Amino acid sequence: MTEDLRALADDAIASSRAGEDPDYPLVHVAPPVGRLNDPNGLLVDAGTYHAFYQFTPLHGTRRLVYWGHSSSTDLLHWRHRGVAVVPDSPYDASGAYSGSALVLTGAEAGAAPARAPYQLFYTGNLKDPVTDERTASQCLVTSADLDDFAKWPANPLIADHAPGYTAHYRDPQVSRDPERPGAYRMLIGVQRADETGAAVLYRSRDLLTWEPAGEITFPDAGGALDDFGFMWECPGLVTLTDEATGLERDVLIWCPQGARPAGEEGYENVFPCVYAVGRLVGTELRECDGTVREVDRGFEFYAPQIFARRPSESGPVLLTGWAGNASEDDQPSIETGQWVHALNLPRMLSLKAGRLIQRPAASLPYDAGDPTVAGECLKAGSYQVDNLNGHRSWQLRLEADAERTTGPWGVRIGSDASHVDITLDEQVLRVDRSTSRYTQHGSMRAVTLPEGCEPVLEVIHDRSLTEVFVGDGALVLTLRSFVDINSSGTRLMVEGSLALTTGSTRTFMPS
C-alpha cells in the first residue's frame, strides 16, 4: 500500500499545539508544526503575499521536506494554507528542496506549461538507500489559483547535475531574462567536482527546455571568488537602481558554505549569506571587484529570496530570509511547542553606493504612539517605554540627535535576569543575549556600522524573534531572542546622555 504523505502532514498539522506556545511569533511566518527552513516561491499576487517554505511536518521522527504555504494581505498577519508540494514522486522521494516562483500574465500565461499563471520550480532530492548517493533534479509545479498545485507530468526538467559538478546542484531561481525578451533564465547553486562553489545559469523560452549557459564569472574580481566556499546555496539575482549614482546594478545574493572573510565582515554563523554588486552581461558579473558583504549580521539568517511579481504590478523589491541557520534545531520551542524556526518579516530592498539598504516592509507610522521619552535629553539610567508595557510583540523606532548624544545607548528586552541588550556604542552595534534561553550558537555580537550610519535604531520584537535595523536600514541584524516568557515590554538603557528627536511604537496582537 502506498503511503499517503499528504495525509500524514495534514494529521500532524491538525494535532499541533504550536500556536499555543508563548514563544510562537504573532507576525512572522512559523511552521504550524515541526520544522521550517528556507523560504521558497515567494510571490505577490493582486495585493496578497504568498510565502512558500521548506517544511518538515514530521520533524523529530522523520526528516522529509515538503513545501508549506502561508499568505498575508498586510505582511504582518499570515494564514497557513496547508501543504503545497508533497515529496511523493520518484524524483523527489527524499525531499522537495528549495526553489522559486514566477507570476505570469496575459500571453505569458497562455504560452506557459498548463497555461498556468503560477509556475513554481524546486529541486527534487533522491538518495539511494544503499549507497547514499544523491540525485538532484530541477522540477516544476503549476497552479491556476494558488490553492491546487500540480507537478508537471514530464518532471524533471533537468534530470541530473551537469558534467564537472557534484550532486550538490540545487535551489533554482527562475526569472524573466532581461537580455532576451520573452525568455527566462534559471540560476542554480552548485558544487564543482573540485569541491568549490559556484552558480550556473540556464536559459529557456518555454519554461520546459533549459539550455546551460555556463557559470557566473567575475572577470574584474581578480580571482577573489574563484575558490569561495565549498558549495553555493540559494543564489538569486535582482536588479536595483543605486540611489547614489542613478545607475542600474545587478546584485547577486547567495550562501557560500565554508567561506571565510578577509576582514571584519562577520561570517560568525555556521554558514554566511553574502552579496556582490556588478553588471551582468551574459554570464559575466562585470564591474564587481570581488567585494562581498553579508546581507544580515545576525545570529540567525540564511537563504533569502526576492518576492516575484508581475511586471504590471508595481511595488518595492521585497526580500525574506530564514531566521535560522544550520545546526540550530535545538531551540527551546522544539520542546515547548514541537516547532522550530521562522521567516524574517519582508524587507524593502534598495541600493546606495553599492551597499544594500533593507527597511521593514511593514513600515511603522511616525504618529504611532510616541514614547514619552521622545523629545527629552535623557541622563544616564533606565527608562521604561510605557506604550510597550505588557506586550511581547512590538515595533519600536528611535532617532537620536548625534550632536547631543554621548556614550552607549539602546534597549533591553526582557527582565534583568533574562534579557537581550541592543546597544549603539559610537560606531558599533552590540547585541548581547547571554542571559536568554538560547545561546548555544553565539551569545554576543559586535558589528562596526557602515560609514555615515545615522543613530537611528528600529527594533521588531516578536516573542522569540528580534530584527534590528540601524541607520534606516544601512545595517540589519536578526536573532532568536528567547527571553523569559513572563517578561514584557522594553526599557531604554542610557550610559551617557541620549537626545531623542523622534520615537514611535506599535504593538501586535493575535489575529
C-alpha positions as CSV (number, residue, x, y, z in Angstrom):
1,M,0.0,0.0,0.0
2,T,1.4,3.4,-1.0
3,E,2.0,5.7,1.9
4,D,-0.2,8.9,1.9
5,L,2.4,11.6,2.7
6,R,-0.1,14.4,2.4
7,A,-2.4,12.8,4.9
8,L,0.5,12.3,7.3
9,A,1.3,16.1,7.1
10,D,-2.3,17.1,7.4
11,D,-2.7,14.9,10.5
12,A,0.4,16.4,12.1
13,I,-0.8,19.9,11.5
14,A,-4.3,19.1,12.8
15,S,-2.9,17.7,16.1
16,S,-0.4,20.5,16.6
17,R,-0.5,22.9,19.6
18,A,2.4,25.0,18.3
19,G,0.2,28.1,18.2
20,E,-0.4,27.8,22.0
21,D,3.3,28.1,22.7
22,P,4.0,31.5,24.3
23,D,7.2,31.8,22.1
24,Y,5.2,31.3,18.9
25,P,5.5,34.5,16.8
26,L,2.5,36.7,16.1
27,V,3.7,38.4,12.9
28,H,6.3,36.1,11.4
29,V,5.8,33.0,9.3
30,A,6.4,30.0,11.5
31,P,5.5,26.3,10.8
32,P,2.2,25.1,12.0
33,V,4.1,22.1,13.4
34,G,7.6,20.7,13.0
35,R,10.5,22.4,11.2
36,L,10.7,25.3,8.8
37,N,13.8,26.4,6.9
38,D,14.4,28.1,3.5
39,P,11.7,30.4,2.1
40,N,10.6,29.3,-1.4
41,G,8.4,30.6,-4.2
42,L,7.8,34.0,-2.7
43,L,5.3,36.0,-4.8
44,V,2.9,38.9,-4.8
45,D,-0.5,38.4,-6.5
46,A,-3.0,41.3,-6.6
47,G,-2.1,42.6,-3.2
48,T,-1.7,39.2,-1.5
49,Y,1.7,38.0,-0.5
50,H,2.4,34.3,-0.6
51,A,5.3,32.6,1.2
52,F,6.2,29.0,0.5
53,Y,8.9,27.4,2.6
54,Q,10.8,24.3,3.4
55,F,8.6,22.4,5.8
56,T,9.2,19.2,7.8
57,P,5.9,18.4,9.5
58,L,7.2,15.1,10.9
59,H,10.3,16.7,12.4
60,G,11.7,14.6,15.2
61,T,10.6,11.3,13.7
62,R,11.2,11.7,10.0
63,R,13.3,14.3,8.2
64,L,11.2,14.6,5.0
65,V,10.9,18.1,3.4
66,Y,7.7,19.4,1.9
67,W,6.7,22.9,0.8
68,G,4.5,24.7,3.2
69,H,2.3,27.7,2.3
70,S,1.2,30.9,4.1
71,S,-0.3,34.1,2.8
72,S,-0.9,37.7,4.0
73,T,-2.5,40.9,2.8
74,D,-0.5,43.2,5.1
75,L,2.8,41.4,5.6
76,L,2.1,41.1,9.3
77,H,-0.8,38.6,9.7
78,W,-0.1,35.3,8.0
79,R,-2.6,32.5,7.3
80,H,-1.4,28.9,7.0
81,R,-2.8,27.4,3.8
82,G,-1.5,23.9,4.1
83,V,1.0,21.8,2.1
84,A,1.7,22.9,-1.5
85,V,4.4,20.3,-2.6
86,V,4.5,16.8,-1.3
87,P,7.6,14.7,-1.8
88,D,5.8,11.6,-3.2
89,S,7.3,11.2,-6.7
90,P,10.2,9.0,-7.8
91,Y,12.4,12.1,-8.4
92,D,11.8,13.9,-5.0
93,A,11.2,11.0,-2.6
94,S,13.9,12.2,-0.3
95,G,12.6,15.8,-0.2
96,A,11.2,18.7,-2.2
97,Y,14.0,21.1,-1.8
98,S,14.3,24.9,-2.3
99,G,13.2,26.9,-5.4
100,S,11.3,29.9,-6.6
101,A,8.2,31.2,-8.4
102,L,7.1,33.1,-11.5
103,V,3.9,35.1,-11.7
104,L,2.7,35.3,-15.4
105,T,0.0,37.3,-17.1
106,G,-1.7,37.5,-20.4
107,A,0.2,36.0,-23.3
108,E,2.9,34.8,-20.9
109,A,0.5,32.6,-19.0
110,G,-1.2,31.4,-22.2
111,A,2.1,30.1,-23.5
112,A,3.3,28.6,-20.2
113,P,3.1,25.0,-19.1
114,A,-0.6,24.1,-18.3
115,R,-1.4,27.7,-19.2
116,A,-1.0,28.4,-15.6
117,P,-0.2,31.9,-14.2
118,Y,1.9,30.5,-11.4
119,Q,5.0,28.4,-12.1
120,L,6.9,27.0,-9.1
121,F,10.3,25.5,-9.5
122,Y,12.1,23.3,-7.0
123,T,14.9,20.7,-6.6
124,G,13.8,17.1,-6.3
125,N,16.1,15.2,-3.9
126,L,16.6,11.5,-4.2
127,K,19.0,9.5,-2.1
128,D,19.9,5.8,-2.8
129,P,19.1,4.0,0.4
130,V,22.1,1.6,0.0
131,T,24.9,3.9,-1.4
132,D,23.5,7.2,0.0
133,E,24.3,8.7,-3.4
134,R,22.2,11.8,-4.2
135,T,20.4,12.7,-7.4
136,A,19.3,16.3,-7.6
137,S,16.8,17.3,-10.3
138,Q,15.1,20.6,-11.2
139,C,11.3,20.2,-11.3
140,L,8.1,22.2,-12.0
141,V,4.8,22.7,-10.2
142,T,2.0,24.7,-11.8
143,S,-1.1,26.3,-10.3
144,A,-4.1,28.1,-11.6
145,D,-5.2,29.6,-8.3
146,L,-2.5,29.0,-5.6
147,D,-4.9,26.6,-3.9
148,D,-4.3,23.5,-6.0
149,F,-0.8,22.5,-7.2
150,A,0.1,20.0,-9.9
151,K,3.5,18.6,-10.6
152,W,4.5,18.7,-14.3
153,P,3.9,15.2,-15.8
154,A,7.2,15.3,-17.6
155,N,9.3,16.2,-14.5
156,P,12.1,16.5,-14.0
157,L,13.0,19.4,-16.3
158,I,16.7,19.0,-15.6
159,A,17.3,15.4,-14.6
160,D,20.7,15.5,-13.1
161,H,23.8,17.6,-12.5
162,A,25.9,18.7,-15.4
163,P,29.4,17.2,-16.1
164,G,32.1,18.8,-13.9
165,Y,29.8,19.2,-10.9
166,T,28.7,17.1,-7.9
167,A,25.1,16.2,-7.0
168,H,25.0,19.4,-4.9
169,Y,23.1,21.1,-7.6
170,R,20.0,22.9,-6.4
171,D,17.8,25.8,-5.5
172,P,16.7,27.1,-8.9
173,Q,15.8,30.8,-9.1
174,V,13.8,31.4,-12.3
175,S,13.1,34.9,-13.6
176,R,12.5,36.7,-16.9
177,D,15.6,37.1,-18.9
178,P,16.4,40.8,-19.4
179,E,18.8,40.0,-22.3
180,R,16.2,38.1,-24.3
181,P,12.6,39.4,-24.3
182,G,10.1,36.7,-23.9
183,A,12.6,34.2,-22.5
184,Y,13.6,33.1,-19.0
185,R,16.7,32.3,-17.0
186,M,17.4,29.8,-14.2
187,L,20.2,30.3,-11.6
188,I,21.3,27.1,-9.8
189,G,23.7,26.8,-6.8
190,V,26.3,24.2,-7.4
191,Q,29.4,22.5,-6.2
192,R,32.2,21.8,-8.7
193,A,33.9,18.5,-8.9
194,D,36.9,20.0,-7.1
195,E,34.5,20.9,-4.2
196,T,34.4,24.6,-4.7
197,G,31.1,26.5,-5.0
198,A,29.6,28.4,-8.0
199,A,26.3,29.3,-9.6
200,V,25.3,28.2,-13.1
201,L,22.9,29.8,-15.5
202,Y,20.3,28.1,-17.7
203,R,18.1,29.7,-20.3
204,S,14.7,28.8,-21.8
205,R,11.9,30.1,-24.0
206,D,9.2,27.8,-22.9
207,L,10.0,27.1,-19.2
208,L,10.4,23.4,-20.0
209,T,13.5,23.0,-22.1
210,W,16.5,24.5,-20.4
211,E,19.9,25.0,-22.0
212,P,23.0,25.6,-20.0
213,A,24.7,29.0,-20.5
214,G,27.6,28.5,-18.1
215,E,28.9,29.6,-14.7
216,I,28.5,33.1,-13.4
217,T,32.0,34.5,-13.6
218,F,33.6,37.7,-12.1
219,P,36.1,39.0,-14.7
220,D,37.0,42.1,-12.6
221,A,37.3,40.4,-9.3
222,G,41.0,39.3,-9.6
223,G,40.1,35.7,-8.7
224,A,38.6,36.6,-5.3
225,L,35.5,34.5,-5.9
226,D,37.1,31.5,-7.8
227,D,37.5,29.5,-4.6
228,F,35.0,30.9,-2.2
229,G,33.4,28.2,-0.1
230,F,32.7,24.6,-0.9
231,M,29.0,25.0,-2.1
232,W,26.9,27.9,-3.2
233,E,23.3,27.6,-1.9
234,C,20.2,29.7,-2.8
235,P,21.7,32.0,-5.4
236,G,19.5,34.9,-6.6
237,L,19.8,37.9,-8.9
238,V,18.0,41.2,-8.6
239,T,18.4,44.4,-10.4
240,L,18.3,47.7,-8.4
241,T,18.9,51.3,-9.2
242,D,21.7,52.7,-7.0
243,E,20.3,55.7,-5.1
244,A,23.7,57.4,-5.1
245,T,24.6,57.1,-8.7
246,G,21.3,56.5,-10.5
247,L,22.8,53.5,-12.3
248,E,21.2,50.1,-12.6
249,R,23.2,47.4,-10.9
250,D,22.8,43.6,-10.7
251,V,23.0,42.2,-7.2
252,L,24.0,38.5,-6.7
253,I,22.9,37.2,-3.3
254,W,24.0,33.7,-2.3
255,C,25.1,31.5,0.6
256,P,28.7,30.3,0.2
257,Q,29.0,27.3,2.6
258,G,32.5,27.2,4.1
259,A,33.5,30.7,3.0
260,R,35.8,32.7,5.3
261,P,36.1,36.5,5.3
262,A,39.2,38.5,4.6
263,G,38.4,41.3,7.1
264,E,35.8,42.2,9.7
265,E,32.8,41.2,7.5
266,G,31.4,38.8,10.0
267,Y,30.9,35.2,8.9
268,E,30.3,34.2,12.5
269,N,27.5,31.9,11.7
270,V,27.8,28.2,10.6
271,F,27.2,29.5,7.0
272,P,27.1,33.1,5.8
273,C,24.8,34.8,3.4
274,V,26.5,37.4,1.2
275,Y,26.0,39.7,-1.9
276,A,28.1,41.2,-4.6
277,V,27.3,44.1,-6.9
278,G,28.1,44.5,-10.6
279,R,26.6,44.5,-14.1
280,L,25.6,41.1,-15.6
281,V,26.4,40.6,-19.2
282,G,25.7,37.1,-20.4
283,T,27.2,35.1,-17.6
284,E,29.8,37.7,-16.5
285,L,29.1,39.9,-13.5
286,R,31.3,42.8,-14.7
287,E,32.4,45.8,-12.6
288,C,32.5,43.6,-9.5
289,D,35.8,44.0,-7.8
290,G,35.4,40.9,-5.6
291,T,33.9,42.8,-2.6
292,V,31.3,40.7,-0.8
293,R,29.2,41.8,2.2
294,E,26.9,39.9,4.4
295,V,23.2,40.6,3.9
296,D,22.4,40.3,7.6
297,R,24.9,40.4,10.5
298,G,22.7,38.5,12.9
299,F,23.0,35.1,14.6
300,E,20.1,33.6,12.6
301,F,19.7,34.5,8.9
302,Y,20.0,32.3,5.8
303,A,18.7,31.6,2.3
304,P,16.9,34.9,1.5
305,Q,14.8,35.2,-1.6
306,I,13.1,38.0,-3.5
307,F,9.3,38.1,-4.0
308,A,8.3,37.6,-7.6
309,R,5.6,39.7,-9.1
310,R,4.1,40.6,-12.5
311,P,5.8,43.4,-14.3
312,S,2.5,45.3,-14.3
313,E,2.2,45.0,-10.5
314,S,4.2,47.9,-9.1
315,G,5.7,47.8,-5.7
316,P,9.1,47.7,-3.8
317,V,11.6,44.9,-4.1
318,L,10.9,42.6,-1.1
319,L,13.2,40.2,0.5
320,T,12.6,37.5,3.1
321,G,15.0,35.0,4.6
322,W,15.1,32.1,7.0
323,A,15.6,33.4,10.6
324,G,17.7,30.4,11.3
325,N,20.8,28.5,10.3
326,A,22.2,25.0,10.1
327,S,22.6,23.1,13.3
328,E,20.1,25.2,15.2
329,D,17.2,22.8,15.7
330,D,17.9,22.8,19.4
331,Q,15.9,25.9,20.2
332,P,13.5,25.9,23.2
333,S,10.4,25.8,21.0
334,I,11.0,22.3,19.8
335,E,10.4,21.1,23.4
336,T,7.6,23.6,24.4
337,G,5.6,23.5,21.2
338,Q,7.1,20.9,18.8
339,W,8.0,23.6,16.2
340,V,11.2,25.3,15.3
341,H,12.3,28.3,13.2
342,A,10.6,31.2,11.4
343,L,11.0,33.6,8.4
344,N,12.0,37.2,8.6
345,L,9.4,39.8,8.1
346,P,9.7,41.0,4.5
347,R,12.1,43.9,3.9
348,M,12.1,46.6,1.2
349,L,15.4,46.4,-0.7
350,S,17.3,49.2,-2.3
351,L,20.9,50.0,-3.1
352,K,23.0,53.0,-2.1
353,A,26.7,53.5,-3.0
354,G,27.0,49.8,-3.7
355,R,25.5,48.7,-0.3
356,L,22.2,47.0,0.2
357,I,19.7,49.0,2.3
358,Q,16.9,47.0,4.0
359,R,13.9,48.6,5.6
360,P,10.9,46.9,7.2
361,A,8.2,46.5,4.6
362,A,5.6,46.8,7.3
363,S,6.5,50.4,7.9
364,L,6.0,51.9,11.4
365,P,3.9,55.1,11.1
366,Y,5.6,58.0,12.7
367,D,2.5,59.0,14.6
368,A,2.0,55.6,16.2
369,G,2.2,56.0,19.9
370,D,5.2,58.2,20.6
371,P,7.2,57.1,23.6
372,T,7.0,59.5,26.5
373,V,10.8,59.9,26.5
374,A,10.9,61.3,22.9
375,G,11.9,65.0,22.8
376,E,13.8,64.8,26.0
377,C,17.5,64.7,26.7
378,L,17.9,61.7,29.0
379,K,20.7,61.3,31.5
380,A,22.3,58.0,32.4
381,G,19.8,55.5,33.6
382,S,17.0,53.1,32.6
383,Y,13.7,54.3,31.2
384,Q,10.6,52.2,30.6
385,V,8.8,52.6,27.3
386,D,5.3,52.8,28.7
387,N,3.4,52.1,25.5
388,L,5.0,48.6,25.3
389,N,4.3,47.5,28.9
390,G,2.6,44.1,29.0
391,H,3.4,43.3,25.3
392,R,5.8,40.7,23.9
393,S,5.3,41.5,20.3
394,W,6.0,45.1,19.2
395,Q,7.9,47.5,16.9
396,L,10.0,50.5,18.2
397,R,11.8,53.2,16.2
398,L,14.1,55.7,17.9
399,E,16.1,58.5,16.2
400,A,18.8,60.3,18.3
401,D,20.4,63.7,17.8
402,A,24.0,62.8,17.2
403,E,25.2,66.2,18.4
404,R,23.6,65.9,21.9
405,T,24.0,62.2,22.5
406,T,27.0,60.8,24.2
407,G,28.1,57.3,25.2
408,P,26.3,54.0,24.6
409,W,22.5,53.8,24.5
410,G,20.0,51.2,23.4
411,V,17.2,48.9,24.6
412,R,16.8,46.0,27.0
413,I,14.2,43.4,26.0
414,G,13.1,41.2,28.9
415,S,14.0,41.3,32.6
416,D,17.3,41.9,34.4
417,A,17.6,38.2,34.9
418,S,16.7,37.2,31.3
419,H,17.2,39.7,28.5
420,V,18.6,40.8,25.2
421,D,20.5,44.1,25.1
422,I,20.8,46.0,21.8
423,T,23.3,48.9,22.1
424,L,24.7,51.6,19.9
425,D,28.2,52.4,21.1
426,E,29.7,55.1,18.9
427,Q,30.0,53.4,15.5
428,V,29.5,49.8,16.9
429,L,26.2,47.9,17.3
430,R,26.4,45.4,20.2
431,V,23.9,42.6,20.8
432,D,24.1,40.5,24.0
433,R,21.7,37.6,24.5
434,S,23.9,35.8,27.0
435,T,21.1,35.7,29.7
436,S,18.4,34.5,27.3
437,R,17.2,30.9,26.9
438,Y,19.1,30.3,23.7
439,T,22.8,31.0,23.4
440,Q,24.2,27.7,22.0
441,H,25.3,29.2,18.7
442,G,26.5,32.6,19.9
443,S,25.6,35.0,22.7
444,M,27.3,38.3,21.7
445,R,27.9,40.3,18.5
446,A,29.8,43.5,17.9
447,V,29.4,44.9,14.4
448,T,31.1,48.0,13.1
449,L,28.5,50.3,11.4
450,P,28.9,51.5,7.8
451,E,30.5,54.9,7.4
452,G,28.0,57.7,7.8
453,C,25.4,55.5,9.5
454,E,22.9,57.7,11.4
455,P,21.9,57.0,15.0
456,V,18.5,55.5,14.1
457,L,17.5,52.3,15.8
458,E,14.5,50.3,14.8
459,V,13.6,47.0,16.6
460,I,10.9,44.5,15.7
461,H,10.5,42.0,18.6
462,D,8.0,39.2,18.2
463,R,8.0,37.0,21.3
464,S,11.1,34.9,20.4
465,L,12.5,36.6,17.3
466,T,14.0,40.1,17.0
467,E,15.1,42.1,14.0
468,V,17.3,45.1,14.4
469,F,17.7,47.9,11.8
470,V,20.3,50.6,12.2
471,G,20.7,53.8,10.2
472,D,17.4,53.5,8.4
473,G,18.4,50.1,7.0
474,A,22.1,50.5,6.5
475,L,22.8,47.6,8.8
476,V,20.4,44.7,9.7
477,L,20.8,42.0,12.4
478,T,18.4,39.1,13.1
479,L,18.4,37.0,16.3
480,R,16.3,34.5,18.1
481,S,15.5,36.1,21.4
482,F,14.1,33.5,23.9
483,V,13.9,35.7,27.0
484,D,11.8,34.9,30.0
485,I,8.2,34.3,28.8
486,N,6.9,36.2,31.9
487,S,8.7,39.4,30.9
488,S,7.3,42.0,28.5
489,G,8.0,45.5,27.1
490,T,11.3,47.1,26.9
491,R,13.5,49.8,28.5
492,L,15.8,52.4,27.2
493,M,19.3,52.0,28.6
494,V,21.5,55.1,28.6
495,E,25.1,55.3,29.9
496,G,25.9,58.9,28.9
497,S,23.2,61.1,27.6
498,L,20.5,60.5,24.9
499,A,18.6,63.1,23.0
500,L,15.8,61.5,21.1
501,T,14.3,63.6,18.2
502,T,11.6,61.1,17.4
503,G,10.2,57.9,18.8
504,S,7.4,55.6,17.6
505,T,5.9,52.3,18.8
506,R,3.2,49.9,17.9
507,T,2.1,46.6,19.4
508,F,1.0,43.4,17.6
509,M,-1.9,41.4,18.7
510,P,-3.1,37.9,17.7
511,S,-5.2,37.9,14.6
